[in-house]
Amino acid sequence: MSSSKIAIIGAGMAGITAARTLTAAGYPVQVFEKSRGSGGRLASKRSDMGRVNLGAQSFSAHEHEFTLQVQNWLHSDWLEPSVSQPHEWKGSPYMSALTRNLLGNITTHFACEIRSLSHDDNGWSLHDQHQQIHGPFEQLVVAIPAPQAQALLRDCAPDLAEHAAQVQMQPVWMVALGFKEPLAHAFEQTPNDNKVLAHIIETPQDADHPMQTWMLRASDAWSEQHLEDDKEQVLLALRDALSALYPAQLPEHDSAFAHRWRYGLGALSHPVGHLTDVPRGLYIAGDWCSTGDVYGAWRSGQQAAQQIIEQAAH
Ligand SMILES: Cc1cc2nc3c(=O)[nH]c(=O)nc-3n(C[C@H](O)[C@H](O)[C@H](O)COP(=O)(O)OP(=O)(O)OC[C@H]3O[C@@H](n4cnc5c(N)ncnc54)[C@H](O)[C@@H]3O)c2cc1C
């Protein structure tokens, strides 16, 4: 039996926002996250280049409420404005510093993948990869990408799973190249008419980054065509594409890796904010329910939590 009555699956921006909103309102929660760290698509990876952001490199805030929230986070030292674009923000010194600090000391079970769910009169039970059962919980927030939500909800909430099934998620290949000796020339951040590369983001050498790092994001079409390629093949292909943009011979890199996001980006064509089965205490959140970005994830997590708080007040 668990002492908290609310479980949240997923420690990305949506799950963390739901957890923070509920905790602030006095509802203890337990978060279940299959990775060893928080952040989801805002995760960073430790490497000999320093910490490298694996997914979103920054995010924008235009909407009033989110802008206020970002201003509030700015009082900490784990968020900073992006140097390249106005209204863009990034975790400092890396993205997962933001999510890790937002999660704070909220009870989180890391490396805990929820494989199935069951519901009875006592509430929701969560079954993990070690056949351990967590719960029962009165309320459950599922804040994971649409295809994973679909699989988890298929048997216990087929109507909600159908919504998730409508979302086609775009895969994204990312490659990081590190150079101990910084390159003599820079690149356009968004190279025009490039079939392979969509974005080239530089992280300069500094105290946190012993190498100058170039994060290469493959184009949507290329990522889709090469979804099942080996990491080594992808690394070489993206390096070659970068090399073609370099005015001299591109020096050998000192460190590199490739990362595939099978479920990178995507959202319902008609955003709903979040999905619910109120009588059974089931709430579905995530970027895909909303605008398919960091703002959407934040908004969706917040809306789901607010509805739980409102229901509890009745
Ligand atoms: C390459 C790339 C670039 C991007 N660029 C931008 C950008 O410039 N601006 C922007 O606003 N957005 C960008 N995004 C999108 C943004 O990162 C996402 O919209 C947002 O981070 C999604 O948050 P989320 O909480 O909805 O989902 P996620 O971040 O995916 O979090 C879901 C979490 O659930 C966990 N999980 C999944 N299944 C289970 C399970 N069964 N049990 C337990 N845990 C589970 C996952 O490990 C993950 O931590 C980008 C994304 C990618 C991949």
Ligand as a Chemical Component Dictionary entry (heavy atoms), coordinates in Angstrom:
data_LIG
# 
_chem_comp.id                   LIG 
_chem_comp.type                 NON-POLYMER 
_chem_comp.pdbx_formal_charge   0 
_chem_comp.three_letter_code    LIG 
# 
loop_
_chem_comp_atom.comp_id 
_chem_comp_atom.atom_id 
_chem_comp_atom.alt_atom_id 
_chem_comp_atom.type_symbol 
_chem_comp_atom.charge 
_chem_comp_atom.model_Cartn_x 
_chem_comp_atom.model_Cartn_y 
_chem_comp_atom.model_Cartn_z 
_chem_comp_atom.pdbx_ordinal 
LIG C1  C1  C 0 15.339 16.456 -31.050 1  
LIG C2  C2  C 0 14.237 17.237 -30.400 2  
LIG C3  C3  C 0 14.224 18.611 -30.482 3  
LIG C4  C4  C 0 13.197 19.359 -29.874 4  
LIG N1  N1  N 0 13.229 20.719 -29.963 5  
LIG C5  C5  C 0 12.281 21.439 -29.301 6  
LIG C6  C6  C 0 12.325 22.861 -29.301 7  
LIG O1  O1  O 0 13.228 23.476 -29.891 8  
LIG N2  N2  N 0 11.349 23.538 -28.610 9  
LIG C7  C7  C 0 10.346 22.896 -27.931 10 
LIG O2  O2  O 0 9.505  23.558 -27.298 11 
LIG N3  N3  N 0 10.282 21.543 -27.924 12 
LIG C8  C8  C 0 11.208 20.805 -28.591 13 
LIG N4  N4  N 0 11.155 19.437 -28.578 14 
LIG C9  C9  C 0 9.993  18.798 -27.953 15 
LIG C10 C10 C 0 10.063 18.758 -26.425 16 
LIG O3  O3  O 0 11.299 18.217 -26.027 17 
LIG C11 C11 C 0 8.885  17.927 -25.926 18 
LIG O4  O4  O 0 7.688  18.490 -26.429 19 
LIG C12 C12 C 0 8.748  17.861 -24.401 20 
LIG O5  O5  O 0 10.005 17.769 -23.774 21 
LIG C13 C13 C 0 7.856  16.665 -24.073 22 
LIG O6  O6  O 0 7.645  16.545 -22.682 23 
LIG P1  P1  P 0 6.692  15.393 -22.142 24 
LIG O7  O7  O 0 6.769  15.439 -20.672 25 
LIG O8  O8  O 0 5.353  15.517 -22.781 26 
LIG O9  O9  O 0 7.297  14.011 -22.697 27 
LIG P2  P2  P 0 8.734  13.371 -22.491 28 
LIG O10 O10 O 0 9.771  14.402 -22.380 29 
LIG O11 O11 O 0 8.868  12.362 -23.569 30 
LIG O12 O12 O 0 8.630  12.641 -21.070 31 
LIG C14 C14 C 0 8.013  11.394 -20.911 32 
LIG C15 C15 C 0 8.781  10.584 -19.867 33 
LIG O13 O13 O 0 8.079  9.366  -19.631 34 
LIG C16 C16 C 0 9.016  8.316  -19.490 35 
LIG N5  N5  N 0 8.293  7.066  -19.788 36 
LIG C17 C17 C 0 7.812  6.651  -20.991 37 
LIG N6  N6  N 0 7.181  5.472  -20.852 38 
LIG C18 C18 C 0 7.273  5.141  -19.547 39 
LIG C19 C19 C 0 6.789  4.033  -18.785 40 
LIG N7  N7  N 0 6.101  3.035  -19.346 41 
LIG N8  N8  N 0 7.053  3.989  -17.456 42 
LIG C20 C20 C 0 7.765  4.988  -16.853 43 
LIG N9  N9  N 0 8.238  6.071  -17.536 44 
LIG C21 C21 C 0 7.976  6.150  -18.864 45 
LIG C22 C22 C 0 10.113 8.667  -20.474 46 
LIG O14 O14 O 0 11.333 8.016  -20.146 47 
LIG C23 C23 C 0 10.187 10.182 -20.314 48 
LIG O15 O15 O 0 11.116 10.563 -19.320 49 
LIG C24 C24 C 0 12.159 18.679 -29.168 50 
LIG C25 C25 C 0 12.169 17.286 -29.070 51 
LIG C26 C26 C 0 13.197 16.557 -29.686 52 
LIG C27 C27 C 0 13.215 15.056 -29.558 53 
# 
loop_
_chem_comp_bond.comp_id 
_chem_comp_bond.atom_id_1 
_chem_comp_bond.atom_id_2 
_chem_comp_bond.value_order 
_chem_comp_bond.pdbx_ordinal 
LIG C1  C2  SING 1  
LIG C2  C3  SING 2  
LIG C2  C26 DOUB 3  
LIG C3  C4  DOUB 4  
LIG C4  N1  SING 5  
LIG C4  C24 SING 6  
LIG N1  C5  DOUB 7  
LIG C5  C6  SING 8  
LIG C5  C8  SING 9  
LIG C6  O1  DOUB 10 
LIG C6  N2  SING 11 
LIG N2  C7  SING 12 
LIG C7  O2  DOUB 13 
LIG C7  N3  SING 14 
LIG N3  C8  DOUB 15 
LIG C8  N4  SING 16 
LIG N4  C9  SING 17 
LIG N4  C24 SING 18 
LIG C9  C10 SING 19 
LIG C10 O3  SING 20 
LIG C10 C11 SING 21 
LIG C11 O4  SING 22 
LIG C11 C12 SING 23 
LIG C12 O5  SING 24 
LIG C12 C13 SING 25 
LIG C13 O6  SING 26 
LIG O6  P1  SING 27 
LIG P1  O7  DOUB 28 
LIG P1  O8  SING 29 
LIG P1  O9  SING 30 
LIG O9  P2  SING 31 
LIG P2  O10 DOUB 32 
LIG P2  O11 SING 33 
LIG P2  O12 SING 34 
LIG O12 C14 SING 35 
LIG C14 C15 SING 36 
LIG C15 O13 SING 37 
LIG C15 C23 SING 38 
LIG O13 C16 SING 39 
LIG C16 N5  SING 40 
LIG C16 C22 SING 41 
LIG N5  C17 SING 42 
LIG N5  C21 SING 43 
LIG C17 N6  DOUB 44 
LIG N6  C18 SING 45 
LIG C18 C19 SING 46 
LIG C18 C21 DOUB 47 
LIG C19 N7  SING 48 
LIG C19 N8  DOUB 49 
LIG N8  C20 SING 50 
LIG C20 N9  DOUB 51 
LIG N9  C21 SING 52 
LIG C22 O14 SING 53 
LIG C22 C23 SING 54 
LIG C23 O15 SING 55 
LIG C24 C25 DOUB 56 
LIG C25 C26 SING 57 
LIG C26 C27 SING 58 
# 
